[in-house]
Protein backbone atom coordinates (compact mmCIF):
# COMPACT_ATOMS: atom_id res chain seq x y z
CA UNK A 1 0.00 0.00 0.00
CA UNK A 2 1.33 3.40 -1.00
CA UNK A 3 1.03 6.04 1.70
CA UNK A 4 0.46 9.75 0.99
CA UNK A 5 4.14 10.62 1.36
CA UNK A 6 4.99 8.16 -1.41
CA UNK A 7 2.48 9.57 -3.88
CA UNK A 8 3.88 11.51 -6.90
CA UNK A 9 3.65 15.26 -6.40
CA UNK A 10 3.23 14.96 -2.63
CA UNK A 11 5.77 17.72 -1.72
CA UNK A 12 4.18 20.09 -4.25
CA UNK A 13 0.72 19.36 -2.85
CA UNK A 14 1.91 20.22 0.65
CA UNK A 15 3.53 23.43 -0.66
CA UNK A 16 0.32 24.51 -2.38
CA UNK A 17 -1.78 23.78 0.71
CA UNK A 18 0.67 25.62 2.93
CA UNK A 19 0.81 28.63 0.60
CA UNK A 20 -2.96 28.85 0.46
CA UNK A 21 -3.18 28.61 4.26
CA UNK A 22 -0.64 31.40 4.70
CA UNK A 23 -2.41 33.65 2.19
CA UNK A 24 -5.74 33.21 3.94
CA UNK A 25 -4.50 33.54 7.49
CA UNK A 26 -1.78 36.14 7.12
CA UNK A 27 -1.23 39.18 4.95
CA UNK A 28 0.66 38.19 1.83
CA UNK A 29 3.73 40.38 1.41
CA UNK A 30 3.69 41.31 -2.28
CA UNK A 31 6.60 43.75 -2.10
CA UNK A 32 10.11 42.53 -1.36
CA UNK A 33 10.82 43.71 2.18
CA UNK A 34 14.48 44.40 1.47
CA UNK A 35 13.56 46.57 -1.52
CA UNK A 36 10.91 48.33 0.57
CA UNK A 37 13.42 49.16 3.30
CA UNK A 38 15.91 50.36 0.69
CA UNK A 39 13.26 52.65 -0.83
CA UNK A 40 12.42 54.08 2.61
CA UNK A 41 16.11 54.68 3.32
CA UNK A 42 16.52 56.82 0.20
CA UNK A 43 13.20 58.67 0.59
CA UNK A 44 12.73 61.79 2.68
CA UNK A 45 12.09 60.80 6.30
CA UNK A 46 8.80 61.17 8.16
CA UNK A 47 8.43 64.41 10.07
CA UNK A 48 8.15 64.28 13.86
CA UNK A 49 4.35 64.13 13.98
CA UNK A 50 4.10 61.38 11.37
CA UNK A 51 6.70 59.34 13.25
CA UNK A 52 4.61 59.82 16.39
CA UNK A 53 1.43 58.63 14.65
CA UNK A 54 3.28 55.68 13.13
CA UNK A 55 4.74 54.64 16.46
CA UNK A 56 1.39 54.97 18.26
CA UNK A 57 -0.44 52.97 15.59
CA UNK A 58 1.89 49.97 15.86
CA UNK A 59 0.01 49.09 19.07
CA UNK A 60 -3.33 49.07 17.24
CA UNK A 61 -4.73 45.63 16.25
CA UNK A 62 -5.21 46.94 12.69
CA UNK A 63 -1.89 48.76 12.41
CA UNK A 64 -1.53 47.50 8.82
CA UNK A 65 -4.24 50.00 7.82
CA UNK A 66 -1.81 52.89 8.27
CA UNK A 67 -0.44 54.28 5.00
CA UNK A 68 3.04 54.39 6.50
CA UNK A 69 6.25 56.13 5.53
CA UNK A 70 6.70 55.22 1.86
CA UNK A 71 3.08 55.43 0.74
CA UNK A 72 2.57 58.52 2.87
CA UNK A 73 5.46 60.22 1.09
CA UNK A 74 4.00 59.23 -2.30
CA UNK A 75 0.62 60.72 -1.33
CA UNK A 76 2.36 63.89 -0.17
CA UNK A 77 4.37 64.17 -3.41
CA UNK A 78 1.30 63.62 -5.60
CA UNK A 79 -0.72 66.17 -3.63
CA UNK A 80 2.09 68.71 -3.95
CA UNK A 81 2.13 68.12 -7.72
CA UNK A 82 -1.63 68.57 -8.03
CA UNK A 83 -1.88 71.50 -5.58
CA UNK A 84 -5.53 70.77 -4.76
CA UNK A 85 -7.91 73.33 -3.32
CA UNK A 86 -10.34 70.69 -2.05
CA UNK A 87 -9.43 67.15 -0.96
CA UNK A 88 -11.82 64.43 0.22
CA UNK A 89 -10.50 61.46 2.15
CA UNK A 90 -12.79 58.49 2.76
CA UNK A 91 -11.33 56.61 5.73
CA UNK A 92 -9.35 58.67 8.24
CA UNK A 93 -8.06 55.98 10.62
CA UNK A 94 -5.31 57.72 12.66
CA UNK A 95 -4.99 60.74 10.37
CA UNK A 96 -1.60 59.86 8.90
CA UNK A 97 -2.61 59.98 5.23
CA UNK A 98 -4.74 63.09 5.77
CA UNK A 99 -1.74 65.01 7.07
CA UNK A 100 0.38 63.76 4.15
CA UNK A 101 -2.25 64.87 1.63
CA UNK A 102 -2.81 68.22 3.39
CA UNK A 103 0.80 69.20 2.68
CA UNK A 104 -0.12 69.82 -0.97
CA UNK A 105 -3.13 72.06 -0.32
CA UNK A 106 -3.24 75.59 -1.69
CA UNK A 107 -3.21 78.48 0.78
CA UNK A 108 -7.02 78.58 0.84
CA UNK A 109 -7.36 74.80 0.57
CA UNK A 110 -9.31 72.42 2.80
CA UNK A 111 -9.29 68.68 3.36
CA UNK A 112 -12.46 66.87 4.41
CA UNK A 113 -11.89 63.45 5.93
CA UNK A 114 -14.52 60.90 6.98
CA UNK A 115 -14.13 58.23 9.67
CA UNK A 116 -16.85 55.77 10.65
CA UNK A 117 -15.44 54.74 14.04
CA UNK A 118 -15.64 57.27 16.84
CA UNK A 119 -12.60 56.02 18.76
CA UNK A 120 -10.26 56.31 15.75
CA UNK A 121 -11.79 59.66 14.80
CA UNK A 122 -11.13 61.04 18.30
CA UNK A 123 -7.48 59.97 18.16
CA UNK A 124 -7.06 61.38 14.66
CA UNK A 125 -8.52 64.68 15.89
CA UNK A 126 -5.86 64.78 18.63
CA UNK A 127 -3.13 64.28 16.05
CA UNK A 128 -4.64 66.90 13.73
CA UNK A 129 -4.53 69.40 16.61
CA UNK A 130 -0.75 68.93 16.69
CA UNK A 131 -0.39 69.59 12.96
CA UNK A 132 0.26 72.91 11.27
CA UNK A 133 -2.59 71.96 8.91
CA UNK A 134 -5.15 71.71 11.72
CA UNK A 135 -7.21 74.68 10.49
CA UNK A 136 -7.41 73.15 7.00
CA UNK A 137 -8.63 69.70 8.05
CA UNK A 138 -12.34 69.08 8.62
CA UNK A 139 -13.15 65.75 10.27
CA UNK A 140 -16.55 64.09 9.80
CA UNK A 141 -17.64 61.11 11.89
CA UNK A 142 -20.16 58.65 10.49
CA UNK A 143 -21.03 56.77 7.32
CA UNK A 144 -19.30 58.14 4.24
CA UNK A 145 -22.25 57.04 2.11
CA UNK A 146 -24.43 59.45 4.09
CA UNK A 147 -21.90 62.25 4.55
CA UNK A 148 -20.54 62.58 1.00
CA UNK A 149 -23.87 63.72 -0.56
CA UNK A 150 -24.13 66.47 2.08
CA UNK A 151 -20.78 68.05 1.17
CA UNK A 152 -21.30 70.84 -1.34
CA UNK A 153 -17.79 70.89 -2.78
CA UNK A 154 -16.01 70.37 -6.06
CA UNK A 155 -13.13 68.00 -5.41
CA UNK A 156 -9.68 68.20 -6.93
CA UNK A 157 -8.45 65.04 -5.23
CA UNK A 158 -10.23 62.13 -3.54
CA UNK A 159 -8.52 59.35 -1.56
CA UNK A 160 -10.60 56.20 -1.02
CA UNK A 161 -9.38 53.95 1.79
CA UNK A 162 -12.40 52.66 3.69
CA UNK A 163 -14.94 49.80 3.54
CA UNK A 164 -13.83 47.71 0.55
CA UNK A 165 -17.24 46.39 -0.62
CA UNK A 166 -18.41 50.02 -0.88
CA UNK A 167 -15.61 51.23 -3.18
CA UNK A 168 -17.85 51.33 -6.27
CA UNK A 169 -20.48 53.29 -4.33
CA UNK A 170 -17.86 55.77 -3.10
CA UNK A 171 -16.52 56.19 -6.61
CA UNK A 172 -19.95 56.88 -8.10
CA UNK A 173 -20.75 59.38 -5.35
CA UNK A 174 -17.59 61.43 -5.81
CA UNK A 175 -17.02 61.29 -9.57
CA UNK A 176 -19.80 63.78 -10.45
CA UNK A 177 -18.31 66.21 -7.90
CA UNK A 178 -14.76 65.76 -9.15
CA UNK A 179 -13.46 68.49 -11.45
CA UNK A 180 -12.28 67.65 -14.95
CA UNK A 181 -8.70 66.32 -14.72
CA UNK A 182 -9.26 65.77 -11.00
CA UNK A 183 -7.85 62.65 -9.36
CA UNK A 184 -9.15 59.71 -7.34
CA UNK A 185 -6.67 57.49 -5.49
CA UNK A 186 -7.97 54.10 -4.33
CA UNK A 187 -5.92 52.10 -1.83
CA UNK A 188 -5.57 48.35 -1.14
CA UNK A 189 -6.51 47.22 -4.63
CA UNK A 190 -4.51 43.99 -4.21
CA UNK A 191 -6.11 43.36 -0.81
CA UNK A 192 -3.12 41.51 0.64
CA UNK A 193 -2.77 39.49 -2.54
CA UNK A 194 -6.20 37.89 -2.26
CA UNK A 195 -7.34 39.27 -5.64
CA UNK A 196 -4.50 37.28 -7.23
CA UNK A 197 -5.92 33.98 -6.04
CA UNK A 198 -7.88 31.75 -8.40
CA UNK A 199 -10.84 31.76 -6.03
CA UNK A 200 -11.53 34.98 -4.12
CA UNK A 201 -13.35 34.19 -0.91
CA UNK A 202 -13.40 37.13 1.52
CA UNK A 203 -16.06 39.81 1.24
CA UNK A 204 -13.51 42.62 1.18
CA UNK A 205 -11.39 41.00 -1.53
CA UNK A 206 -14.49 40.38 -3.64
CA UNK A 207 -15.41 44.04 -3.21
CA UNK A 208 -11.96 45.14 -4.35
CA UNK A 209 -12.01 42.81 -7.36
CA UNK A 210 -15.44 44.13 -8.36
CA UNK A 211 -14.10 47.68 -8.08
CA UNK A 212 -11.00 46.88 -10.15
CA UNK A 213 -13.16 45.28 -12.86
CA UNK A 214 -15.51 48.26 -12.78
CA UNK A 215 -12.71 50.79 -13.16
CA UNK A 216 -11.07 48.79 -15.94
CA UNK A 217 -14.15 48.91 -18.17
CA UNK A 218 -14.86 52.63 -17.79
CA UNK A 219 -13.86 54.86 -20.71
CA UNK A 220 -14.43 58.26 -19.08
CA UNK A 221 -11.28 58.03 -16.93
CA UNK A 222 -7.57 57.36 -17.24
CA UNK A 223 -6.14 54.90 -14.75
CA UNK A 224 -2.89 53.30 -13.71
CA UNK A 225 -2.02 50.83 -10.97
CA UNK A 226 0.99 51.46 -8.76
CA UNK A 227 2.50 48.30 -7.28
CA UNK A 228 3.16 50.19 -4.06
CA UNK A 229 2.49 48.49 -0.73
CA UNK A 230 -0.98 46.89 -1.14
CA UNK A 231 -1.67 48.45 -4.54
CA UNK A 232 -2.76 52.01 -5.32
CA UNK A 233 -5.09 52.98 -8.18
CA UNK A 234 -4.49 56.45 -9.67
CA UNK A 235 -7.56 57.60 -11.58
CA UNK A 236 -7.96 60.83 -13.60
CA UNK A 237 -11.34 62.17 -14.73
CA UNK A 238 -11.45 63.02 -18.43
Secondary structure as UniProt FT lines:
FT   HELIX           4..6
FT   TURN            8..9
FT   HELIX           10..25
FT   HELIX           33..41
FT   HELIX           48..57
FT   TURN            58..59
FT   TURN            61..62
FT   HELIX           63..65
FT   HELIX           68..82
FT   STRAND          86..90
FT   TURN            93..94
FT   HELIX           96..102
FT   TURN            103..104
FT   TURN            107..108
FT   STRAND          110..115
FT   HELIX           118..129
FT   TURN            132..133
FT   HELIX           134..136
FT   STRAND          137..141
FT   HELIX           144..147
FT   HELIX           148..150
FT   STRAND          155..160
FT   HELIX           164..166
FT   HELIX           167..175
FT   TURN            176..177
FT   STRAND          178..187
FT   TURN            189..193
FT   HELIX           194..196
FT   HELIX           203..217
FT   STRAND          221..226
FT   TURN            229..230
FT   STRAND          232..237
//
